Amino acid sequence: MRYIKLYWEFVKQNIKIMLEYRADFLIGAFSSFFIQLGGILFVWIIFQNIGDIHGWTFYEVALVYGLLSIAKSINHIFFDNLWVLGNQYIRQGTFDILLLRPISPLFHLVANKLQQDGIGNMIIGFVIVIKSMQELQLSIGALDILLLGIFILCGGAIFAAINLITCTVSFWVVNSNMFMWSVFSIHEFALYPLTIFHKSIGIILTWIIPYAFASFYPANLFLNKGFEQLSWVSPVMAVVLWIIALRVWRFGLMNYTSTGS
């Protein structure tokens, strides 16, 4: 409860900071909206010239696309500060400040920043998911909505855990952005059904860098296009990844050497 109350205080301070320059806040919040809108429009244009891709129609692909966009936006809004662990904290020596305060340094790092750019991604993601389900005439009940919410949260947790694992490299190489980006960019494949790619891509996105559990597998639970059993692995995968991520973080923390040492 202490950390929940403390996080709320961080949120209020972050909102005040973001709203200090309201024009910048609005531009940041909605610029990503138009970027994602452009992405899904590109997919729509492709489907205007073909009927389907390996049996997948436009709105089926859009459902996968929308689920990943929402999951990515959760990570973007709440865990974006992981990207600057090396450059802005370890390299400049300010990470020591987090270690001296009577709260978890990981909690402090994450709570230090909210990123408004992710709001646009989240909005367009929900619009795409709702529109896709309407066009596909999926029968959605209260339980389905609850499951969808769980899968979305698990997707966001998967993104955050993978970013935490990769950012921890900063404890050794300081600037981990290139490594983080190399891993993060693989999520672009998970915007689309795995069955349209080579099997090796499916293996990577399922068992090595499991972004598919944030989009493809949850979507299949509603579309009934196979892989329904793997859909239920999404919550398990999110928990396992966070256990691994926290262990990697603790190991990195134990090997941290201040720039002043």
N, C-alpha and C positions, 0 to 999 in steps of 0.2 A: 504493500500500500504506500509505503514511503516513496518508492521509486515512481509509482504512478502519479502521485501528487507532485513530485519533483519534475517529472517529465511534462506535466501540464504547465508548470511554471516556465520551463524552457520553451514550450510551444507559444505561450503568450508573449514572451520576449521576442521570439523569432518573428511572430506576426507583426509586432510593433515595428521591428526593424524593416521588414519587407514593405510595410505600408507607409514608411517614411517617405518613399519616393513612389507614389501610387502609379504613375505612368509606367515606370520601369517594371513594377509588379504585374500590371495588366499585360504589358508586352511580353514579359517572360512567361506568364501563365498561358497565354493564347498563341504564342509563336509555335510552340510544339503541337498545339491543336491543328494548325494548318499543315505542319509537316506530316503528321500522321494522316490527315485527310488526303494529302497528296499521295501518300503511299497506298491507301486503299483505293483511291481513284485510278491509280496506275494498274492495280490488279483488275478493277472493273473494266477498264479499257481492253485488257488482254482477253477477258472473257466475252467481250462483245464480238470477238473474231473467232472464238472457239466455243464449242458446247460445254466441254468439261476437260479436266486434266486428271487422267487415270481414274475416272469415275467420280471426281469431286466437282460439284457445281460451285458457282461463285459464292453463294450465301453459306455453303458449308465451309469453304475456305475462309470466308469473312468471319465466321464464328471462331475459328482457330486464331485468326489474326487479332480479333478483338480481345479474346481472353489473354493472349500474350501481352497486348498493349496495356491492359489493366494491371497485370502482374508486374510488368516493368515499371509502370507509373508508381506503384506502391514503393518499390525499391528506390525510385528516383526522388520521391518526395521525402521519405523518412530516413534513407540510408545513404544519401548522396555524399555526405562528408567523408565516407570511407575512401573516396577517390583522392582526397588531398592529405591522407595520413602521412605519406612520405614527404611531399613538397612543402606543406604548410605546417606540419607538426614536428616530424623527426628532423628534417633538414634544418629548420630554424630553431630547434631546441624547445619549442613550446609544448611538446608532448610531456615534458617534465612537470609542467603545471598540472596536467591531468592526473599524474601520479601522486601529486602532493595533496590532492583534495580528497575528502572522506567519502568518495563514491567510486563506483566502478569506472575505470578509465575508458572502457569500451562503451558503457552507457553514456558517459560524458561526451565522448567523441561523436556518437550517433545523435545525441540530443542537441548538440551545439548548432545544428543547422537544419532548417526545413527548406526544400527546394521547390519554389512555385512553378518551375518549368514542367514538373510532372503533372500538374493539374490538368493541363490541356490534353495530355496523353490519356489521363483517366477518363475525361469527359468523352473524347472520341471513341475510346475503347468501349465504354458502356453503350454509347449510341450504336456502334457496330454490332455488339452482342444482342441488344434488344431488337434491332431491325432484322438481324439474321434469323433470330428465333421466330419472329413474326412471319417473315417470308417463307420459312421452312415449315410453318404451321406446327411447331412442336407443342405438345401438350405439357405445360409447365404448371405444377402445383406448388403448394407451400413447401413441401419436402424438397422438391427440385430447386427451389429458390435458395433454401438453406444449404443444400449441397453445393450449389453454384458459388455461394458466398464462401464456403469452406475451401473450395478449390481455388478461388481467387486469392484468398489469404495465403494458402499454401504456395501458390505460384509466386506471390510477392516474397514469401519467406525463402523460397528456393533461390531467387535472384539475389537476395540480400546475403544468404549464406555463401554463395559462390563468390560474391564480391568481397566478403570478409576473408575468405580463404586466400584469395589472390592479393588483396591489399596487404596482408600480413607479411608478404615478401619484402615490404618496405623496411622491416626490422633488420634486414641484411643488406639490401641493395639501395635503400633510401627511396629512390624513384621507381615505384612499381607500376606506374601508369601504362607503360607499353605492354607489360605482361597482363595487367588487368584488362586492357582494351582488347588484346589478342584473344583472351578467353571470352570476354563479354560479347564481342562481335559475332561469335558463333550463334548467339540467340536469333540472329536474322533468319537462319534456316527454320527455326521453330515457329516462325510466323505462318508457315505453310504446312500442309499435311506431310508427314514423314514418308508416306508411301510414294510420293512423286520423286523422291531422291534415291540415290544408290543406297543399298542396305548398310554400308559402312557409316553413312550419315546418321541413319536411325540408331545404330549401336552407340555412336558417340553421344547423341542427344538424349539417349535413354539411360545409359549406364556409366558414362564418363563425365560428361558435362550435361546433366539431365534437365535442360530447359524444356524438353518436350512434356514434362509432367506439369508445366504451367500452362499448356495450351492444347497440344494435340490429343493427349490422353483424356483430359477432362471433357473436351469437345466430343470425343467418341462415345462417352457415356450417354450423351443426349442424342447423338446422331445414329447410334447403333450400326456403325460401320466396321465393327471388329475392335479388338484391343480393350473391350470393356473391363476385363479383369485387371489390366494394368492401370486403368483409371483410378482404382481404389488404392494404388500404391502411392499416389501423390502425397497424401498426408504423411505416410511413413517416410517417403523420400525427403520431405521437408524437415522432419525431426532428425533423421540420420545426418543430413547435411549440416544442420545446426550443431549437432554433437561434435562432428568432425571440425567444423569451423571454430568452435569455442576451444577445442583442444589445440588446434593449430595456433589460435590467437594466444593462448596461455604459453605455449612453447616459444612463440616469437617474443612475448613479453619478458620471459625469463632470459632471453638472449639479447635484450635491448641494451644498447650502450649509448648513453647520452652524448650529444655533440660536444658537451663541455667536459667529458671524461678524458 
